[in-house]
Amino acid sequence: MTGARPLSSHRRAVAAVTAVLLALVCAACSSGGGGATSAGGGAALEMWTFKRTHLDALKQAAREFQRQTGVAVDVQAVTPDDAFTAKVQSAAQTRSLPDVLEVHAGGEDFRIGGAGLLADLAGDFPAAALGRFLGDTPRAGLVTEERKRQVKELKDAEMGSLFSIPFTAGTFGIVYAHREKLEAAGLDPAVPPKTWQEFIRYLKATTGADPRRGGLALGLKVSQVGFNWIYSQLAFAHLGKERYQRLFARGAAQGFASPDGAETLALYGELTPYWMPGTTALGIDEADVAFAQGKAAFNVGGTFTLAFLAQNGVKPGDLISFPIPPPDGAKVADLRLAPLALTGLSVTSTSGDRAAAVKWVDFLTSPAGAGIFAKAALDLPATDLGADAEKLVGADLAALQRYFTGPADSTFDAADGTFRPPGYDEAKIGPVLLKLSPLRETDPVRTGAQLDAVLGDMWKSTS
């Protein structure tokens, strides 16, 4: 999913060192790494994460884990992503991998696991244990035929191997707003907009109250986020699943230039007067920072954006959040968003105490452990906290997790690409929508025809 902060730069770095990892795997597996002795003489584990924002939360969870089990966990953050990957490479060479890694789910776990550096956790987490997780997140680290086709490093991996357990989850299409700016515009922050038309009315009010700092922030320098984080959810809600997917069909008989496509593009175009000044020059993080600084009333991101905003000085209680709202008369009146596994927990194949490492992973993904972590990190766990969510993680995160739960027909799944061309390239889609809004260079009908032409070329390339 392009545009997601948690899934960004690691692919290049991991791919670059895969050959080295493969060359080192035999040496690394011949001698146990990780696993140490605690100061008290008991077992100790070592864990690495690539997210500095997770470090303190993981340490809090580790203290409770040690209290319960007597096993200490030394957690280290290695950032940025390239440095993390380089350290994994170096540790494989020196036979000093930690016991547990937090990895990017559905990508990094497969590449490192395919190199033989991760343990297969399928036997440790049978179906009953995986039932604690949200949606399809447990499949993120599972080796399937499709994954083997996608990831060349999995060529020799056994089908059904499980290289990571889902840890954090999230989705796109979440709108955040400053309560203070809503109040200044005469709006009630306790009543977020329920429909797209209300959302546009709210934007009109906030920009009317503050023309320069009352608009909508989004990092449209990464042009496809407009399509992935707003338009797709809007079109899905307006048309329903079947008609939405038909927009992408081969031949485009009911494509984006059809009445359905033109209607949804016209709805998206209603945002044009309300974009934050300079939004096309901002990356995702830059737009979030601008929103945190009060340069916009609204911001579109994902569930993971809350933690980033908090790091930049925003108190979660000063914000409201809601999914992209459906238009009046939409086929899906109560839009829900399928959770994606963002990070996973992996046990290295060289761990000196596999049993303790598995126990640590099990604790971190239990409701109690996930609650300790999530409340401190402001990052949603992949564990389904159910009715206990607010008690475990607080009202702000519980509200976000609530958007994950609903009927299948009302749930937009950003990971479902089965209806798109096999060679679908979202980087070619984004610039077309950008010309419609905010650039005003074209209209919905011509935008639909351009999208159909781009998709037509993708379908032809797979013939």
FIMI-419048 format. One record per residue: residue in three letters; x, y, z of N, C-alpha, C in turn. Coordinates in steps of 0.05 Angstrom, whole numbers, plus 5000, padded with zeros to 4 digits. Layout:
<nodes>
ALAXYZXYZXYZ
...
</nodes>
This chain:
<nodes>
MET501749765000500050005000501750255000
THR502050374978503850604976502750834992
GLY504550995002503851225018503751175047
ALA503750925056503550865085506250905098
ARG506451075117508951125130510250865140
PRO508750685153510050445164511150255143
LEU510350295117511150095097512950215076
SER514550415083515850575063518550465054
SER520750555066523350525053524650255057
HIS523550085073524949835080525249645057
ARG523449665036523649475015526249495000
ARG527049744994529649774979531949664995
ALA532049725021534349645037534449345041
VAL532149225046532148945051532848795025
ALA531748885003532448744978535448764972
ALA536648984979539449024973541248834988
VAL540348745012542148575028541348285027
THR539148225013538147945013540347755004
ALA541747824983543847634973545947584995
VAL546647795009548647755031547547575053
LEU544947625060543747455080543747165072
LEU543047115048542946835038545646705040
ALA547746865034550446755035551346695064
LEU550146845083551046815110549346625126
VAL547046535115545146395132546246135144
CYS547745995128548845735139550645785163
ALA552345985160554146055182552646145206
ALA550546315201548946425224547546205238
CYS546446005224544845795236546545585250
SER549145595245550845385256551545435285
SER550945685294551645755322549445925333
GLY548545865357546346015369547146305375
GLY545346495369545746775376543646845396
GLY543447095403541347195421541647055448
GLY539547095465539546955491542047015507
ALA541647135530543847205547543147125576
THR544647215594544047165622543547425636
SER541347445651540647695665542447725689
ALA542347975700544048035723543547845746
GLY541047755748540247585770540847295764
GLY542047235741542746955735540546815719
GLY538246945715536046815700536346855670
ALA534346755656534346775627534047065619
ALA535147145597534847415586534547395556
LEU532947565544532547575515533347845505
GLU533947845479534548095465532648135442
MET531648385439529748445418530548705405
TRP530248715378530748955363528149045349
THR527749305349525549425334526649645316
PHE525349695294526149905276524650165282
LYS522850165302521150395308521950505335
ARG523250735335524050865360521550935377
THR519350995364516951065378515750825394
HIS516750585388515750345402517550275426
LEU519850405428521850315447520950325476
ASP519950555485519150585513516750405519
ALA514950375500512550205504513449915507
LEU515349825490516249555492517749505519
LYS519249705528520549675553518549655577
GLN516349805575514349785596513149495596
ALA512549395572511549125570513548925580
ALA516148965575518248785583518448775614
ARG518048995627518148995656515848825668
GLU513548845656511348675666511848385659
PHE512948325636513548055628515647935647
GLN517648085655519647985674518347935701
ARG516548115709515248075735513647815735
GLN512447745713510847505712512447245707
THR514647265692516047025684518847005694
GLY520047225704522847225712524747255689
VAL523747285664525347305640525647605633
ALA528147705633528647975625528848005595
VAL528048235584528148285555529548555551
ASP531848545537533348785530532348875503
VAL530949105502529749195477531449425466
GLN532249415441533849625428532349715403
ALA532449985399531350095374533650165355
VAL533450075330535450125310534050275287
THR534650525284533350685264535450845248
PRO534750935223532250885209532250605197
ASP530350555179530050285167532650175155
ASP534050335141536550245128538550145149
ALA538750295171540550215192539749955205
PHE537149915208536149665219536849435202
THR536349465176537049245157540049185157
ALA541649395157544549365157545449215183
LYS544149275205544949135230544148845229
VAL541848785217541048505214543148355197
GLN543948495176546048375158548548315173
SER549448515188551948485203551748275224
ALA549448265238549048065259548947785248
ALA547847755224547847485211550747395206
GLN552447585198555247515192556747445218
THR556147585240557647545264556247345283
ARG554047235274552447035290551547155316
SER550547405314549647545338546847665335
LEU545147525321542347625318541047615345
PRO539047795350537547785375535647555374
ASP534147525396532147305397529647375382
VAL528847635383526347725371526747975355
LEU525447995332525448235315522648335311
GLU522248595313519848715302520448805274
VAL518848705255519348735226516848855213
HIS517248955188515049035171513648785163
ALA511048765168509548525162508948495133
GLY508948255123508248195096510348275076
GLY512848295084514948375065517648305077
GLU518448465097521048425109521248155123
ASP519048065135519047805148519547585128
PHE518447605104518847405083521647395073
ARG522747635069525547645058527547535078
ILE527247615103529147525124528547225130
GLY526047155131525346875136526146695113
GLY525846795088526646635065529546585065
ALA531146755078534046715080534746525102
GLY532746415116533246215137533846335164
LEU533446595167534246725192531946745213
LEU529546655205527246665223526146395228
ALA525146345252523946095259521046085248
ASP520245845241517445795232515745775258
LEU513845955261512245975285509545835283
ALA509145695260506445575256505745375278
GLY507645225288507145035309506745165336
ASP507845395340507545535365505045695367
PHE503945775344501445925344499445795325
PRO498145575335496145445319493645615314
ALA491745515299489445675292488045795316
ALA487745645337486345745361487745995372
ALA490445995372491946225383491746465364
LEU491546415338491346625319488546755318
GLY486646625332483946735333483746995349
ARG485847065363485847315379486247565363
PHE486947525337487747755321485547865304
LEU485848115295483848245279483848145250
GLY481548095239481248045210483147835199
ASP484347905177486247725164489147775171
THR489647935192492348005199494147765205
PRO493147545215494947315220496147195194
ARG494947255171495947155146498247315135
ALA498847545148500947725138503647595137
GLY504247415156506847285156506846995147
LEU504646915134504246635126505246595097
VAL506846385093507846315067505646175051
THR504746295029502746175012503846164983
GLU502346034965503246014937503446294926
GLU501546474932501646744921504146894932
ARG504746864957507046994969509646884956
LYS509746624950512146514938512546624910
ARG510246684896510546804870511547094872
GLN510747224893511447514896514247554907
VAL515147384924517647424938519647204931
LYS521647274916523447074905525046934927
GLU525447064950526946944972525446714985
LEU522746684979521146474990521146224973
LYS522746224952522746004933523045724946
ASP524745704966525245444979523745425006
ALA522145625013520745615039518445415038
GLU517945295060515745095061513045245062
MET511145135047508445245048507345225076
GLY505945435085504745435111506645535133
SER509145595126510945705146509945975155
LEU510346035181509346285192511746435203
PHE512646645189515046785196514647025214
SER512247105219511647325238508847305249
ILE508547405273505947425286505147715285
PRO502647785277501948065275502148215302
PHE503248455301503648605325502148865325
THR502649035305501049285303499449265277
ALA497149395278495349395255494349675250
GLY493449725226492349985219491049985192
THR490050225185488850255158488950545151
PHE488250605126488250875116485450985115
GLY485151235109482451355106481351455132
ILE483051535151482151655176482551955176
VAL480452105183480652395183480952485212
TYR482852665216483252795242482553085240
ALA481553205262480853485262481453605290
HIS482353855289482854005314480154095326
ARG479654015350477154095364476954405365
GLU479154535371479254825374478354965349
LYS479354865326478654995300475754945293
LEU474654715300471854665295470154855312
GLU470854895337469355075354469555355344
ALA471855435335472155715325470455765300
ALA469855545286468155565262465155525268
GLY464555505294461755475301460755185299
LEU462554995297461854715294462054565321
ASP460554365325460554205350462553975346
PRO464853975360466753755356465753485367
ALA463653495383462553245393460853095372
VAL460353235350458753115329460253125303
PRO461952925297463552925272461652895248
PRO462452975225460752955201460152655195
LYS457652605189456752325184456652265154
THR456552475138456452435109458552605095
TRP459152535070461052695055460152985052
GLN457553025047456553295044456953455070
GLU456553325093457053465118460053525121
PHE461753345113464653395114465353635098
ILE464253655073464853895057463754145070
ARG461454125083460354355098462254435121
TYR463354245135465254295156467754435145
LEU468754335123471054455110470554745102
LYS468154795091467355065083467355245107
ALA466355145130466155305154468955375165
THR470655175167473355215179475055395161
THR474855365134476455545117475155825116
GLY472555835120471356105122472256255147
ALA472556105169473456225194476456285193
ASP478056135178480956175176481856075149
PRO481756255129482356175101485156055097
ARG487156135112489856025108490455775124
ARG489055735146489655515165487255355172
GLY485155355156482755215162482054985143
GLY483954915126483354725105484154435112
LEU484754285091485253995093488153935086
ALA489553795104492353725100492553435090
LEU494253395070494953125060497453155043
GLY499352965046501952985032501752905003
LEU500653074986500153004958502653014941
LYS504953074953507453024938507652734931
VAL506652564949506252274943503452254931
SER503152294905500552354893498552144897
GLN499351884899497451674901495951664927
VAL496751814948495351804973492551924971
GLY492152114952489552224948487652004939
PHE488651834921486951614910486651394931
ASN488751324946488751104964487451164991
TRP487551415000486751485027484151625028
ILE483151735005480651875005478751774983
TYR479651784958477851714936476851434938
SER478651244943477850964942475650904963
GLN476051004987474050955008471451095001
LEU471651334990469251484982467651344960
ALA469151254940467851114917466650844926
PHE468150694943467150444954464450484968
ALA464350694986461950745001459650824983
HIS460250994964458151094946456950884928
LEU458650704917457750514898457250234909
GLY458450174932458349894942460649734929
LYS461249514941463649364934463649274904
GLU461449164895461449054867461849274846
ARG460349494849460449704829463149854831
TYR464249874855466849994858468949834844
GLN468949574848471049404835470749394805
ARG468249434796467749434767469149664753
LEU469749884767471150104755473850024744
PHE475149824756477849734748477849514728
ALA475449424719475349184703476649214675
ARG477548984665478748974638476649074618
GLY477449244599475549334579474149594587
ALA473949644613472849904623470049964613
ALA468349764608465649814600464149974621
GLN464849914646463650064669465950194685
GLY467850314671470150424683469850694695
PHE472050844698471951104711470651314694
ALA470351264668468951454651465951404650
SER465051194663462251134664460851324683
PRO458151334683456751504702457551454731
ASP458051194738458951144766461551274771
GLY463451244753466051354757466051664758
ALA464451784740464352074739463052184764
GLU461052044775459752134800461752134823
THR463251924825465151904848467452104845
LEU468352154821470452344816469452634821
ALA466952684815465752944820465652994851
LEU464952784866464852814895467652874906
TYR469652734896472452784904473253074897
GLY472353164874473053434865471953654883
GLU469953594899468853794917470853884938
LEU473053734941475153814960476854054950
THR476754104924478654284912479054554926
PRO476954694934477454954947478654944975
TYR478854704986479454685015482154555021
TRP483754505002486354395007488054605021
MET489754515039491654695052493554805031
PRO494255065032496155175013498755015012
GLY499754954988502254814985502154514989
THR499754404990499554114996500853934976
THR501054024951502353854930505353844933
ALA506454014949509354024953510153874979
LEU508253774994508853655020508753345018
GLY510753215031510652935035508652865058
ILE508352605063506352525083507052625111
ASP509552585119510352685145510152985147
GLU510953115126510953415126508053515129
ALA506153395116503453475118502353425147
ASP503153205158502353145186503453345205
VAL505953425201507253615218505853885215
ALA505153965191503754215186501054215201
PHE499653995200497153975214497553995244
ALA499653865254500253875283500954155291
GLN502054315273502654595279500354785276
GLY497954675269495554835267495254975240
LYS496654875219496455005193494054895177
ALA492554705188490154605175488254515197
ALA485754515191483654425210483354125209
PHE483754005185483353725181485853595169
ASN486153335174488453185163487452905157
VAL488352795135487652525128490152345130
GLY489852125143492051935146491051655152
GLY492251535171491451265179491151255209
THR490451015219490350985248493051035261
PHE495150975246497851015256498651305258
THR497151485246497851765246497551895274
LEU495851785290495451895317498051905333
ALA499551685332502051675347504051885336
PHE504151925310505952125298505152405306
LEU502552455306501652725315502352775344
ALA502052575361502752605389505652665392
GLN507352535376510252585377510852875370
ASN509052995355509553275346507853475362
GLY507253395387506153585406503153605407
VAL501653435393498753455394497653255415
LYS495953355432494653185452492353035439
PRO492252775440490052625427487352725435
GLY487052805459484452905468483553165455
ASP485453305442484753555429483853505400
LEU483753255392482953185364480353015365
ILE478953025342476852825337477852665313
SER476752425309477452265286475052115276
PHE475052065250472751915238473751815211
PRO472551595201473251495174472251685153
ILE473251665128472151815106469151765106
PRO467551975108464651935110463351875083
PRO461351695083459951625058458151855049
PRO457651885023455852085013452952025020
ASP451252225018448352185022447451965002
GLY445851785011444751574994446751364986
ALA448951345000451051154993450150864997
LYS451150684981450550404984451650295011
VAL453850415020455050335046454750585064
ALA452750575081452250805098453950825123
ASP455150595131456850585154459450455147
LEU461250605135463750505124465550395146
ARG466650155141468650035159471149985143
LEU473449965157476049945144477449695154
ALA478049515136479449275144482249325154
PRO483049205177485649255187487849115171
LEU490149245168492449135155494549095177
ALA495948865175498248825193500449005184
LEU501349175202503549365195506249265204
THR506449165228508949045238508348775250
GLY510348605250510048335261512448275279
LEU512048065295514147975313515247705303
SER517847695301519147455291521247355310
VAL521447095313523546965329525746875311
THR528146945317530346865299530946565301
SER531946455280532646175280535146115297
THR536546325305538946285321538546345350
SER536046395359535546465387536646255405
GLY537846335427538946155446536746045465
ASP534446155465532246065482529646105467
ARG529145935448526745955431524245955448
ALA524045785468521645765484520946025498
ALA522946155509522546415522521846635502
ALA523146625479522546825458519646795448
VAL518746555445515946505437514046605459
LYS514746555483513146645506512946955506
TRP515147095500515147385499513347485476
VAL513447355453511747435431508747385438
ASP508347155451505547095460504547305480
PHE506247385498505447595518504847855504
LEU506647945486506248195472503648205456
THR502747975447500347975430497847875446
SER498147835472495847775488494448035494
PRO491848035501490448285507491848455528
ALA492948325549494248485570496848605560
GLY498548445546501048555536500648765514
ALA498748705496498148895474497049155485
GLY495549135507494449365520496549545532
ILE498449425546500749575557502249715535
PHE502949575514504449695492502849915479
ALA500349855471498850045455498250305470
LYS497650285495497050525510499450705512
ALA501750595514504250755516505150855489
ALA504750695468505850765441503850925425
LEU501250925433499051035417498950915389
ASP499650655388499550505363497750265366
LEU495950225348493950015351495149735349
PRO494449555367495349285365493749125344
ALA494848915334493348735316491548555332
THR491948545358490248385376487548505378
ASP485448345375482748445378482148475408
LEU481848715417481348775445478448765453
GLY476648765432473848725437472748935457
ALA470948835475469649015493471449135514
ASP473849025517475849125536477649345525
ALA477249415499479049605486479449865501
GLU477249995509477550255522478950225549
LYS478450015563479749965589482749925585
LEU483449775564486249705560487949925547
VAL486750075528488350265513487350545514
GLY485150595527484050865528482150925506
ALA480651145510478451205492479351275463
ASP481651415460482451505434483151275416
LEU484751085425485450855409483150665406
ALA481550635427479150455425477250555403
ALA477050815400475250925379476350855352
LEU478950855348480150785322479750495316
GLN480150315336479850035331476949955324
ARG475150115334472250065329471650075299
TYR473250235283472650255255473349995239
PHE474749815253475549565239473249355238
THR471249385255469349175259466649245245
GLY465749065228463249105214462748895194
PRO460448895181459748695160461748705137
ALA462148475125464148465103463348645080
ASP460848665073459948835051460349135056
SER460649205082461049485089463949555095
THR465749355090468549395098470349425074
PHE471649655072473549705051476249585059
ASP477249405041479749265047481949375028
ALA483649545038485749665022487749465011
ALA487849225023489749025014488648844992
ASP486148864986484948694965485448814938
GLY487148694923487748784896486948584874
THR485248394882484548174863483048274839
PHE481748504840480048604818481648794800
ARG484148844807485749034791487648874772
PRO488849014753490648874735492948754752
PRO493948524744496248404758498648584760
GLY499048754741501248944741500449224751
TYR498449234768497449494777499649664789
ASP499849914779501850104789500550354798
GLU500150384824498750614835500150874830
ALA502750864826504351104821503451244794
LYS502151084777501151204752498251304754
ILE496951224776494151304780494151584794
GLY495851624814495751864830495852124814
PRO497752154796498052404781495552484765
VAL494052274756491552334741489552464759
LEU489152364783487252474802488252754812
LEU490752784814491853044823491053264803
LYS490953204778490153414758487253504762
LEU485653314772482853394778482753564803
SER483953474824483953624850486553554865
PRO487953764872487254044874487954214849
LEU489154104828490354274807488254394788
ARG485854284787483654394770484354404741
GLU485954214732486854214704484954064686
THR483053914698481253754682478653724697
ASP476753574686474153534699473653234704
PRO471553154718471152874725471052684701
VAL469652774679469352594656472052544643
ARG473552754638476152714625478052564644
THR477852614670479552474689478852174688
GLY476252104686475451824684476651694660
ALA476551834637477651724612480651674614
GLN482051864627484951834631485551594649
LEU484051564670484451334688483951074673
ASP481851064657481250824641483550754622
ALA484750964610486950924591489350804606
VAL489950914630492250814646491750524653
LEU489350464663488750184671488650004647
GLY487750104624487749944599490549854591
ASP492450034594495249964588496249754607
MET495449774633496249574653495149294645
TRP492549294637491349034630492748914605
LYS493349094586494648994561497348874567
SER498848984587501548884593501448614606
THR499048524615498848254627497648054608
SER497048134584495847944565497847744555
</nodes>
